[in-house]
Structure formats: C-alpha cells, structure tokens
Amino acid sequence: MDASSFQKHSRKNFSSEKYIALLVGQYGSPSYPDRRVQEESLRELHLLCDTAGVSQMIEIFVHVQHPDPAYFFTEGMRERFAQIIKEENINLLVADVALKPNQLRNLEEELKVRVIGRIELILDIFAMRAKTRTAALQVEHAQLSYILPRLKGLGGVLSRLGGGIGTRGPGESMLETDRRHIRRRLQKIEEELRQLEKHRQNTRKNRNLLTFALAGYTNAGKTSLLNRLSNTPKPLLAEDRLFATLDSFSRKVYLGDLDFRPLYCMVTDTVGFIRNLPASLVAAFSSTLEELSYSDVLILVLDASSPQFEDELMVVKAELERLRIADKPQIWFMNKSDLVFPSELKQLRKKYPHAVWGNTLSKEGVRELKQKMRQYAEEVYIPQKKAQSISKKHLLY
C-alpha cells in the first residue's frame, strides 16, 4: 500500500480523561464514495467523541476502495493503525463506518484495543445523555434492538460491554442472556413506553394551545432558542455539544395580547438529527419525536454558519419525510447568521427569502420569529378553532 492512501494525521487534546482515541475516517467504497461528505463525517465523529468524554484524539483518513470482508480495512492500513496505537498509547479506535460484528471482533483481536463504530458511539452518547424515564427506556430499547441481531457475530466482543465508551447502557448481565430474554425485555419496555405515551396524550388534551415543535440538525441551537422564546428564570441546559438534548421539553411562550387578552402558545424542544443515523435508531426515539407529529407548526432551526449547511438541511428534510411530517406548516429560523460572510449571507437570504435570520445568543431575530408565530395564530389557528366551535354547536341542534 502506498503512502498516498493516508492523509497526515493530527492530534487534538481535550480534558484530562482516560480515553486516547484513534479516529479513522474513510471513503472510496460504493457505500461511501464521496470524499467531501466523509471528511465532514469525520469532523462530526470528532465532535461525537468529545461529547462522549474522549480526552485526546488522533485522526487519520484513508481511502478504502475495496473493503476487506473480515476487517473492512486492508492489511496495510491495519499495520499503520497498530503503529499509531503503539506510539501514542491508544486505547480506543473509533471507525467512521458501520462495522459488522465479525469486523469489530477481528479488529479488536488484531489491534488489542477496544474498537467501536459510529453507531456504537452514538448509542453511548444516548445512554449518557438520557435523563428522564422515557429517554432511558428509549435508549435501552435502541441498544438492545441493535445488539439482538448481532449476538452471534459479536461473540467475545460482548464481554467488553458494560463499562466505558461504547458500552454504556443495559449492562453486561443483560447482554449475556439469550435472545428470548432480550425479546421479553424489549416487549416490557415497549409496554411501559405505551403507558407513558397515554399519559402524554392526556397532557396534550389539557393544553388547548397552539403548539410549535423545534426541529433541526443536532447542535443547531434549538434549546437556546427555546430559552430565548420562553424567557424562563430557569432555562434549560444548552451546551455546544452534539445531542445535548435527548428528551422533549415544552415551555409556554407569550406572543402578546389579542383582544385585550394574553395570547400564549406551547413550544417543544426535540432531539436533533444527524447524518448516517439508521432508521432503527430514529424509530427508537418515536416517543420523543412524536412531539413533532402532534405539533401544529414546525420551527426548523438551522445553523447558517455551518460549512455543511446544505447537507445538514438535506438530512433534516429527509428525516421529516421519513417521519411523514414534511408537509406540516413550517417556519425556518437561520441561527448564527452573524457568523456568515456578508457575501454568502446575501446569497442565502436570496435563496431562502421566507426564513427568519438571527442568533439565539444575541436574541437577534427572536422578536421577528415571535411575530411569525403570532401571525400564524391569528390567521390560521384561531380561525380554525372558531370554525370548529361553530361546527360543534351545529351538531347540538
């Protein structure tokens, strides 16, 4: 293998944690043909590792035209990995690819370090971030659903689960049980989630308010926007990390007075989307994402300053299509627009003329967004409610 297969690897340091990781990005195979997209995916993997608590990262980017069925990476690449692992005292390899169970096992046996893929890393972050009972159940369901069809292929890899990055969640004792036990646990989780959903449905019935749901790519600023809209004395935790929010949170928002009476609406924050997330993992968070389905209007929060803005927008649109809610009324909020170069911002404004442009930190654009929300309430929601009320009165006679 010639040296051109590799790009120069770089070291990046963070807080003093115990994990030193080798991040392996790749492109060139039929499943991952686009180099630019995969370079951005590696950047995202770096952010995911930071969220998971990795203290030091070394990145390498390789061209894999014909993946090895047993390892995915070629022999020459694995030799290079082994050299870096030895020189840098690496104890974790994170591959930006959906590795098969036998590939995970074979890589670990050869390289003598823990090996995880992008999906395992995201599942780990889900487990770390889950705060409410609903989120914890959804995470456990996602992990067990992911593991169940892989029990045979993972083999000895199962013994590593139960502690550390890529292993948070149900725990070793659960993962050592047979398929029937796991299926019974999945059924129990599903039943509890259904009960929690009934409770949420009753809560929604009592709201009787216009409802907006925030949707967008992870780390676009949805939670920060909710804090600005609600102006609550106890703001929600908003971090500059991927998947800072896994649970859905709702806040009552004042839109001004109408006919000498206060006009309120409900705004709900939801989990963000990310590229290369399997449908099974999205489905596992149906209880959180259902808030999008039950809302009257979607507020799409987009990071206008992202170098991959168009790609992230495509991911969001695709997920809304997958959830069958792409036809809902939408208001777009282009966050962090002050970080965009003026010439580029001018082009974006021309391309998306109906969007609201602003920044949640400076509150720029928040007032305009509220005006659009109020406009929908006055022109659509309230007339619909009045029409429904008149229709119900006719039914009484």
Protein Blocks (a to p, Z undefined) as FASTA:
>chain_A
ZZklpccdddddddddfbdcdddddehiaklmblklmmmmmmmmmmmmmmnopabdcddd
dddfbacfklopafklmmmmmmmmmmnopabdcddbdddfklmmmmmmmnopacddfklm
mmmmmmmmpmbfmlmmmmmmmmmmmmmmmmmmnmmmmmmgoiaehiacjbjklmmpcfkl
mmmmmmmmmmmmmmmmmmmmmmmmmnopacddddddehilpmmmmmmmnopabdcddddb
ehkbfbdcdddddebjeehiacdddddddddddehiafklmmmmmmmmmmmmmpmbdcdd
ddfkbmklmmmmmmmmmmmmmnopmmpccddddehklmpcfklmmmmmmmmmmbccddfk
lopoklmmmmmmmmmmmmmmmmmmmmmmmmmmmmmZZ
